């Protein structure tokens, strides 16, 4: 099962990942980070399909997607 990790100290709260997630598993926290931003957090990781759109969309590279087994590639490099 894929897993999403958000580094709350690097997230600036732009909400791009929340809007980009096709499964709607990300939401904005009600807490502030050390930099003073509301950060993105995972609220339903069981629905994650490992597409990595959230990580690709993040301008601060604050999101990592870990997949175990099947890897879904959006782009061939």
Biopython code that builds the backbone (N, CA, C, O; Angstrom):
import numpy as np
from Bio.PDB.StructureBuilder import StructureBuilder

atoms = [
    (1, "UNK", "N", (0.848, -1.183, 0.000)),
    (1, "UNK", "CA", (0.000, 0.000, 0.000)),
    (1, "UNK", "C", (0.893, 1.245, 0.000)),
    (1, "UNK", "O", (1.811, 1.335, 0.815)),
    (2, "UNK", "N", (0.646, 2.192, -0.883)),
    (2, "UNK", "CA", (1.432, 3.416, -0.936)),
    (2, "UNK", "C", (1.236, 4.274, 0.310)),
    (2, "UNK", "O", (0.217, 4.191, 0.996)),
    (3, "UNK", "N", (2.238, 5.092, 0.576)),
    (3, "UNK", "CA", (2.139, 6.001, 1.708)),
    (3, "UNK", "C", (2.669, 7.372, 1.343)),
    (3, "UNK", "O", (3.647, 7.487, 0.604)),
    (4, "UNK", "N", (2.032, 8.406, 1.853)),
    (4, "UNK", "CA", (2.429, 9.780, 1.578)),
    (4, "UNK", "C", (2.973, 10.391, 2.864)),
    (4, "UNK", "O", (2.366, 10.264, 3.927)),
    (5, "UNK", "N", (4.124, 11.057, 2.756)),
    (5, "UNK", "CA", (4.728, 11.743, 3.886)),
    (5, "UNK", "C", (4.897, 13.208, 3.526)),
    (5, "UNK", "O", (5.494, 13.532, 2.500)),
    (6, "UNK", "N", (4.374, 14.093, 4.362)),
    (6, "UNK", "CA", (4.503, 15.536, 4.142)),
    (6, "UNK", "C", (5.442, 16.092, 5.206)),
    (6, "UNK", "O", (5.206, 15.918, 6.401)),
    (7, "UNK", "N", (6.506, 16.761, 4.769)),
    (7, "UNK", "CA", (7.418, 17.418, 5.696)),
    (7, "UNK", "C", (6.810, 18.762, 6.069)),
    (7, "UNK", "O", (6.893, 19.719, 5.300)),
    (8, "UNK", "N", (6.207, 18.833, 7.232)),
    (8, "UNK", "CA", (5.470, 20.032, 7.619)),
    (8, "UNK", "C", (6.363, 21.251, 7.791)),
    (8, "UNK", "O", (5.866, 22.377, 7.747)),
    (9, "UNK", "N", (7.659, 21.067, 7.983)),
    (9, "UNK", "CA", (8.559, 22.200, 8.138)),
    (9, "UNK", "C", (8.997, 22.794, 6.806)),
    (9, "UNK", "O", (9.537, 23.899, 6.770)),
    (10, "UNK", "N", (8.769, 22.067, 5.703)),
    (10, "UNK", "CA", (9.079, 22.597, 4.375)),
    (10, "UNK", "C", (7.831, 23.065, 3.628)),
    (10, "UNK", "O", (7.938, 23.834, 2.673)),
    (11, "UNK", "N", (6.664, 22.616, 4.047)),
    (11, "UNK", "CA", (5.413, 22.979, 3.387)),
    (11, "UNK", "C", (5.058, 24.434, 3.695)),
    (11, "UNK", "O", (5.088, 24.858, 4.850)),
    (12, "UNK", "N", (4.720, 25.196, 2.644)),
    (12, "UNK", "CA", (4.346, 26.594, 2.852)),
    (12, "UNK", "C", (2.835, 26.812, 2.767)),
    (12, "UNK", "O", (2.369, 27.951, 2.816)),
    (13, "UNK", "N", (2.076, 25.736, 2.640)),
    (13, "UNK", "CA", (0.622, 25.836, 2.669)),
    (13, "UNK", "C", (-0.013, 26.386, 1.418)),
    (13, "UNK", "O", (-1.027, 27.079, 1.502)),
    (14, "UNK", "N", (0.549, 26.101, 0.262)),
    (14, "UNK", "CA", (0.008, 26.638, -0.994)),
    (14, "UNK", "C", (-1.261, 25.901, -1.443)),
    (14, "UNK", "O", (-1.995, 26.416, -2.287)),
    (15, "UNK", "N", (-1.530, 24.726, -0.907)),
    (15, "UNK", "CA", (-2.704, 23.901, -1.194)),
    (15, "UNK", "C", (-2.734, 23.308, -2.597)),
    (15, "UNK", "O", (-3.765, 22.770, -3.002)),
    (16, "UNK", "N", (-1.656, 23.385, -3.344)),
    (16, "UNK", "CA", (-1.634, 22.812, -4.691)),
    (16, "UNK", "C", (-1.791, 21.296, -4.655)),
    (16, "UNK", "O", (-2.470, 20.718, -5.504)),
    (17, "UNK", "N", (-1.167, 20.657, -3.678)),
    (17, "UNK", "CA", (-1.259, 19.202, -3.570)),
    (17, "UNK", "C", (-2.670, 18.759, -3.193)),
    (17, "UNK", "O", (-3.146, 17.724, -3.658)),
    (18, "UNK", "N", (-3.332, 19.539, -2.355)),
    (18, "UNK", "CA", (-4.699, 19.211, -1.933)),
    (18, "UNK", "C", (-5.631, 19.246, -3.134)),
    (18, "UNK", "O", (-6.495, 18.381, -3.282)),
    (19, "UNK", "N", (-5.459, 20.239, -3.986)),
    (19, "UNK", "CA", (-6.300, 20.367, -5.169)),
    (19, "UNK", "C", (-5.944, 19.350, -6.242)),
    (19, "UNK", "O", (-6.807, 18.958, -7.028)),
    (20, "UNK", "N", (-4.682, 18.915, -6.288)),
    (20, "UNK", "CA", (-4.222, 18.011, -7.336)),
    (20, "UNK", "C", (-4.513, 16.546, -7.048)),
    (20, "UNK", "O", (-4.585, 15.745, -7.981)),
    (21, "UNK", "N", (-4.681, 16.176, -5.796)),
    (21, "UNK", "CA", (-4.861, 14.768, -5.433)),
    (21, "UNK", "C", (-6.185, 14.228, -5.984)),
    (21, "UNK", "O", (-7.249, 14.731, -5.624)),
    (22, "UNK", "N", (-6.132, 13.203, -6.859)),
    (22, "UNK", "CA", (-7.369, 12.662, -7.428)),
    (22, "UNK", "C", (-8.211, 11.893, -6.418)),
    (22, "UNK", "O", (-9.414, 11.728, -6.618)),
    (23, "UNK", "N", (-7.604, 11.426, -5.348)),
    (23, "UNK", "CA", (-8.322, 10.658, -4.337)),
    (23, "UNK", "C", (-8.797, 11.531, -3.171)),
    (23, "UNK", "O", (-9.590, 11.069, -2.350)),
    (24, "UNK", "N", (-8.342, 12.755, -3.082)),
    (24, "UNK", "CA", (-8.764, 13.660, -2.029)),
    (24, "UNK", "C", (-8.304, 13.242, -0.640)),
    (24, "UNK", "O", (-9.048, 13.392, 0.330)),
    (25, "UNK", "N", (-7.078, 12.714, -0.534)),
    (25, "UNK", "CA", (-6.606, 12.247, 0.760)),
    (25, "UNK", "C", (-5.823, 13.292, 1.540)),
    (25, "UNK", "O", (-5.483, 13.072, 2.703)),
    (26, "UNK", "N", (-5.535, 14.423, 0.913)),
    (26, "UNK", "CA", (-4.785, 15.487, 1.584)),
    (26, "UNK", "C", (-5.715, 16.618, 1.991)),
    (26, "UNK", "O", (-6.695, 16.921, 1.309)),
    (27, "UNK", "N", (-5.387, 17.226, 3.107)),
    (27, "UNK", "CA", (-6.135, 18.390, 3.571)),
    (27, "UNK", "C", (-5.165, 19.315, 4.296)),
    (27, "UNK", "O", (-4.033, 18.935, 4.595)),
    (28, "UNK", "N", (-5.613, 20.509, 4.570)),
    (28, "UNK", "CA", (-4.765, 21.469, 5.276)),
    (28, "UNK", "C", (-4.951, 21.313, 6.780)),
    (28, "UNK", "O", (-6.066, 21.148, 7.275)),
    (29, "UNK", "N", (-3.840, 21.368, 7.486)),
    (29, "UNK", "CA", (-3.852, 21.237, 8.941)),
    (29, "UNK", "C", (-4.424, 22.496, 9.583)),
    (29, "UNK", "O", (-4.423, 23.569, 8.980)),
    (30, "UNK", "N", (-4.898, 22.353, 10.783)),
    (30, "UNK", "CA", (-5.366, 23.515, 11.552)),
    (30, "UNK", "C", (-4.266, 24.040, 12.458)),
    (30, "UNK", "O", (-4.452, 25.019, 13.181)),
    (31, "UNK", "N", (-3.113, 23.372, 12.410)),
    (31, "UNK", "CA", (-1.957, 23.783, 13.214)),
    (31, "UNK", "C", (-0.963, 24.516, 12.322)),
    (31, "UNK", "O", (-0.961, 24.337, 11.104)),
    (32, "UNK", "N", (-0.127, 25.333, 12.927)),
    (32, "UNK", "CA", (0.905, 26.060, 12.198)),
    (32, "UNK", "C", (2.232, 25.331, 12.290)),
    (32, "UNK", "O", (2.538, 24.699, 13.301)),
    (33, "UNK", "N", (3.015, 25.424, 11.231)),
    (33, "UNK", "CA", (4.359, 24.857, 11.243)),
    (33, "UNK", "C", (5.301, 25.834, 11.948)),
    (33, "UNK", "O", (4.884, 26.909, 12.379)),
    (34, "UNK", "N", (6.555, 25.455, 12.059)),
    (34, "UNK", "CA", (7.534, 26.334, 12.705)),
    (34, "UNK", "C", (7.765, 27.602, 11.880)),
    (34, "UNK", "O", (8.219, 28.617, 12.407)),
    (35, "UNK", "N", (7.452, 27.538, 10.592)),
    (35, "UNK", "CA", (7.598, 28.718, 9.728)),
    (35, "UNK", "C", (6.345, 29.591, 9.723)),
    (35, "UNK", "O", (6.332, 30.656, 9.106)),
    (36, "UNK", "N", (5.292, 29.144, 10.408)),
    (36, "UNK", "CA", (4.079, 29.941, 10.515)),
    (36, "UNK", "C", (3.043, 29.702, 9.438)),
    (36, "UNK", "O", (2.175, 30.546, 9.213)),
    (37, "UNK", "N", (3.122, 28.552, 8.763)),
    (37, "UNK", "CA", (2.170, 28.217, 7.708)),
    (37, "UNK", "C", (1.282, 27.058, 8.144)),
    (37, "UNK", "O", (1.703, 26.204, 8.925)),
    (38, "UNK", "N", (0.051, 27.032, 7.637)),
    (38, "UNK", "CA", (-0.771, 25.840, 7.753)),
    (38, "UNK", "C", (-0.244, 24.860, 6.718)),
    (38, "UNK", "O", (-0.098, 25.217, 5.549)),
    (39, "UNK", "N", (0.037, 23.662, 7.119)),
    (39, "UNK", "CA", (0.675, 22.690, 6.240)),
    (39, "UNK", "C", (-0.314, 21.603, 5.803)),
    (39, "UNK", "O", (-1.353, 21.390, 6.428)),
    (40, "UNK", "N", (0.044, 20.936, 4.723)),
    (40, "UNK", "CA", (-0.786, 19.831, 4.226)),
    (40, "UNK", "C", (-0.548, 18.597, 5.076)),
    (40, "UNK", "O", (0.558, 18.371, 5.569)),
    (41, "UNK", "N", (-1.596, 17.800, 5.244)),
    (41, "UNK", "CA", (-1.456, 16.551, 5.978)),
    (41, "UNK", "C", (-2.346, 15.489, 5.344)),
    (41, "UNK", "O", (-3.333, 15.797, 4.676)),
    (42, "UNK", "N", (-1.978, 14.250, 5.568)),
    (42, "UNK", "CA", (-2.724, 13.118, 5.031)),
    (42, "UNK", "C", (-3.826, 12.766, 6.017)),
    (42, "UNK", "O", (-3.561, 12.566, 7.202)),
    (43, "UNK", "N", (-5.065, 12.689, 5.531)),
    (43, "UNK", "CA", (-6.158, 12.352, 6.440)),
    (43, "UNK", "C", (-6.799, 11.008, 6.129)),
    (43, "UNK", "O", (-7.577, 10.509, 6.942)),
    (44, "UNK", "N", (-6.501, 10.404, 4.985)),
    (44, "UNK", "CA", (-7.045, 9.084, 4.675)),
    (44, "UNK", "C", (-6.071, 8.338, 3.770)),
    (44, "UNK", "O", (-6.305, 8.225, 2.567)),
    (45, "UNK", "N", (-4.990, 7.834, 4.334)),
    (45, "UNK", "CA", (-3.930, 7.209, 3.540)),
    (45, "UNK", "C", (-4.347, 5.891, 2.907)),
    (45, "UNK", "O", (-3.688, 5.430, 1.975)),
    (46, "UNK", "N", (-5.418, 5.272, 3.382)),
    (46, "UNK", "CA", (-5.842, 3.986, 2.829)),
    (46, "UNK", "C", (-6.358, 4.110, 1.393)),
    (46, "UNK", "O", (-6.410, 3.115, 0.670)),
    (47, "UNK", "N", (-6.732, 5.296, 0.983)),
    (47, "UNK", "CA", (-7.246, 5.507, -0.376)),
    (47, "UNK", "C", (-6.165, 5.920, -1.370)),
    (47, "UNK", "O", (-6.454, 6.086, -2.555)),
    (48, "UNK", "N", (-4.925, 6.090, -0.911)),
    (48, "UNK", "CA", (-3.825, 6.525, -1.781)),
    (48, "UNK", "C", (-3.525, 5.451, -2.826)),
    (48, "UNK", "O", (-3.404, 4.269, -2.502)),
    (49, "UNK", "N", (-3.408, 5.881, -4.086)),
    (49, "UNK", "CA", (-3.104, 4.954, -5.175)),
    (49, "UNK", "C", (-1.640, 5.062, -5.616)),
    (49, "UNK", "O", (-1.220, 4.341, -6.521)),
    (50, "UNK", "N", (-0.874, 5.934, -5.002)),
    (50, "UNK", "CA", (0.539, 6.063, -5.317)),
    (50, "UNK", "C", (0.840, 6.747, -6.631)),
    (50, "UNK", "O", (1.880, 6.478, -7.234)),
    (51, "UNK", "N", (-0.026, 7.613, -7.091)),
    (51, "UNK", "CA", (0.146, 8.261, -8.400)),
    (51, "UNK", "C", (1.238, 9.330, -8.391)),
    (51, "UNK", "O", (1.759, 9.683, -9.449)),
    (52, "UNK", "N", (1.584, 9.838, -7.240)),
    (52, "UNK", "CA", (2.639, 10.849, -7.042)),
    (52, "UNK", "C", (2.307, 12.219, -7.619)),
    (52, "UNK", "O", (3.207, 13.046, -7.765)),
    (53, "UNK", "N", (1.077, 12.483, -7.944)),
    (53, "UNK", "CA", (0.710, 13.803, -8.463)),
    (53, "UNK", "C", (0.942, 14.871, -7.402)),
    (53, "UNK", "O", (1.356, 15.983, -7.729)),
    (54, "UNK", "N", (0.682, 14.554, -6.141)),
    (54, "UNK", "CA", (0.899, 15.521, -5.063)),
    (54, "UNK", "C", (2.378, 15.904, -4.969)),
    (54, "UNK", "O", (2.704, 17.081, -4.813)),
    (55, "UNK", "N", (3.269, 14.917, -5.063)),
    (55, "UNK", "CA", (4.703, 15.175, -4.968)),
    (55, "UNK", "C", (5.218, 15.962, -6.175)),
    (55, "UNK", "O", (6.091, 16.820, -6.038)),
    (56, "UNK", "N", (4.674, 15.668, -7.352)),
    (56, "UNK", "CA", (5.084, 16.379, -8.562)),
    (56, "UNK", "C", (4.599, 17.825, -8.516)),
    (56, "UNK", "O", (5.296, 18.725, -8.985)),
    (57, "UNK", "N", (3.422, 18.052, -7.962)),
    (57, "UNK", "CA", (2.822, 19.376, -7.908)),
    (57, "UNK", "C", (3.485, 20.277, -6.871)),
    (57, "UNK", "O", (3.497, 21.497, -7.038)),
    (58, "UNK", "N", (4.034, 19.705, -5.809)),
    (58, "UNK", "CA", (4.583, 20.484, -4.693)),
    (58, "UNK", "C", (5.807, 21.303, -5.122)),
    (58, "UNK", "O", (6.819, 20.725, -5.518)),
    (59, "UNK", "N", (5.732, 22.645, -5.051)),
    (59, "UNK", "CA", (6.872, 23.475, -5.456)),
    (59, "UNK", "C", (8.011, 23.473, -4.433)),
    (59, "UNK", "O", (9.125, 23.887, -4.753)),
    (60, "UNK", "N", (7.746, 23.014, -3.215)),
    (60, "UNK", "CA", (8.764, 23.013, -2.165)),
    (60, "UNK", "C", (9.371, 21.640, -1.920)),
    (60, "UNK", "O", (10.186, 21.482, -1.012)),
    (61, "UNK", "N", (8.990, 20.649, -2.709)),
    (61, "UNK", "CA", (9.471, 19.273, -2.580)),
    (61, "UNK", "C", (9.315, 18.803, -1.134)),
    (61, "UNK", "O", (10.242, 18.242, -0.549)),
    (62, "UNK", "N", (8.144, 19.035, -0.572)),
    (62, "UNK", "CA", (7.866, 18.685, 0.814)),
    (62, "UNK", "C", (7.103, 17.374, 0.932)),
    (62, "UNK", "O", (6.758, 16.966, 2.041)),
    (63, "UNK", "N", (6.830, 16.700, -0.193)),
    (63, "UNK", "CA", (6.023, 15.484, -0.176)),
    (63, "UNK", "C", (6.810, 14.328, -0.772)),
    (63, "UNK", "O", (7.435, 14.455, -1.825)),
    (64, "UNK", "N", (6.766, 13.200, -0.075)),
    (64, "UNK", "CA", (7.353, 11.960, -0.576)),
    (64, "UNK", "C", (6.259, 10.909, -0.644)),
    (64, "UNK", "O", (5.421, 10.815, 0.254)),
    (65, "UNK", "N", (6.269, 10.121, -1.709)),
    (65, "UNK", "CA", (5.314, 9.029, -1.858)),
    (65, "UNK", "C", (6.114, 7.737, -1.889)),
    (65, "UNK", "O", (6.995, 7.556, -2.729)),
    (66, "UNK", "N", (5.798, 6.849, -0.970)),
    (66, "UNK", "CA", (6.459, 5.560, -0.874)),
    (66, "UNK", "C", (5.484, 4.488, -1.331)),
    (66, "UNK", "O", (4.360, 4.397, -0.838)),
    (67, "UNK", "N", (5.934, 3.683, -2.279)),
    (67, "UNK", "CA", (5.090, 2.590, -2.747)),
    (67, "UNK", "C", (5.762, 1.277, -2.388)),
    (67, "UNK", "O", (6.989, 1.179, -2.380)),
    (68, "UNK", "N", (4.982, 0.305, -2.101)),
    (68, "UNK", "CA", (5.479, -1.019, -1.741)),
    (68, "UNK", "C", (4.944, -2.013, -2.765)),
    (68, "UNK", "O", (3.764, -2.362, -2.746)),
    (69, "UNK", "N", (5.802, -2.454, -3.637)),
    (69, "UNK", "CA", (5.363, -3.387, -4.682)),
    (69, "UNK", "C", (5.117, -2.679, -5.992)),
    (69, "UNK", "O", (6.065, -2.382, -6.719)),
    (70, "UNK", "N", (3.872, -2.403, -6.307)),
    (70, "UNK", "CA", (3.487, -1.788, -7.574)),
    (70, "UNK", "C", (3.847, -0.319, -7.586)),
    (70, "UNK", "O", (3.546, 0.403, -6.636)),
    (71, "UNK", "N", (4.485, 0.127, -8.646)),
    (71, "UNK", "CA", (4.816, 1.542, -8.797)),
    (71, "UNK", "C", (4.109, 2.061, -10.032)),
    (71, "UNK", "O", (4.247, 1.509, -11.124)),
    (72, "UNK", "N", (3.356, 3.119, -9.849)),
    (72, "UNK", "CA", (2.661, 3.764, -10.955)),
    (72, "UNK", "C", (3.508, 4.924, -11.455)),
    (72, "UNK", "O", (3.778, 5.864, -10.708)),
    (73, "UNK", "N", (3.929, 4.863, -12.715)),
    (73, "UNK", "CA", (4.761, 5.912, -13.280)),
    (73, "UNK", "C", (3.913, 6.799, -14.174)),
    (73, "UNK", "O", (3.206, 6.324, -15.062)),
    (74, "UNK", "N", (3.999, 8.094, -13.921)),
    (74, "UNK", "CA", (3.260, 9.045, -14.746)),
    (74, "UNK", "C", (4.068, 9.448, -15.970)),
    (74, "UNK", "O", (3.506, 9.730, -17.028)),
    (75, "UNK", "N", (5.384, 9.475, -15.822)),
    (75, "UNK", "CA", (6.255, 9.924, -16.907)),
    (75, "UNK", "C", (7.389, 8.937, -17.088)),
    (75, "UNK", "O", (7.907, 8.394, -16.112)),
    (76, "UNK", "N", (7.768, 8.708, -18.303)),
    (76, "UNK", "CA", (8.921, 7.876, -18.597)),
    (76, "UNK", "C", (10.123, 8.777, -18.778)),
    (76, "UNK", "O", (10.135, 9.623, -19.672)),
    (77, "UNK", "N", (11.126, 8.609, -17.947)),
    (77, "UNK", "CA", (12.339, 9.432, -18.043)),
    (77, "UNK", "C", (13.462, 8.629, -18.626)),
    (77, "UNK", "O", (14.568, 9.143, -18.789)),
]
sb = StructureBuilder()
sb.init_structure("model")
sb.init_model(0)
sb.init_chain("A")
sb.init_seg("    ")
for serial, (resi, resn, name, xyz) in enumerate(atoms, 1):
    if name == "N":
        sb.init_residue(resn, " ", resi, " ")
    sb.init_atom(name, np.array(xyz, "f"), 0.0, 1.0, " ", f" {name:<3s}", serial, name[0])
structure = sb.get_structure()
